[in-house]
Amino acid sequence: MAETPKRRVVLAMDGSEYADYAFNWYVENFKMDGDYLTVVHSFEAKSISHAALGSDVKALGNVLEEEAKENKVILDLLRTKLASAGVAGEVKPLVGKPGETVVHEAHEQNADVILCGSRGHGKLRRTFMGSVSDYIVHHSHVPVVVCRHKNHHHGHGHHH
């Protein structure tokens, strides 16, 4: 039996540069010997209305298979990241609403802390990591570290 990790850290990933930022921030600033990092990659079966979920299993299977291919690419990338950073841990693909899956996973694991990225654009851009980090902060029973991307240094050409 392997020794119990000193800290269990759950990292919310969405495959974006902001999530990368959170991962890199963890490695550079937060990682401790004995950590066990679970990278949660949440994906919703976005192509299907929930009404259809129960009935047409074959169609659902095809959709999920397509998404699974995309997600496998992301998961392999994340596993490579973990390995090359020398971090002990695993990558867990979970289907469901990203905030909920992360909070649930942290609860299941008795995690010590949750890390998530944030686009930090204020109210204008309630995009993925923004609303997800809010959800996690409000619902988590353990400390949450929101890694704000310092993107205001990279010029101002991105505003639409």
Buried (B, 14 or more C-beta within 10 A) or exposed (E): EEEEBEBBBBBBBBBBEBBBBBBBBBBEEBBEEEBBBBBBBBBEBEEBEEEEEEEEEEEBEEBBEEBBEEBEEBBEBBBEBBEEBEBEBEBBBBEBBBBBBBBBBBBEBEBBBBBBBBBBBEEEBEBBBBBBBBBBBEBBEBEBBBBBBEBEEEEEEEEE
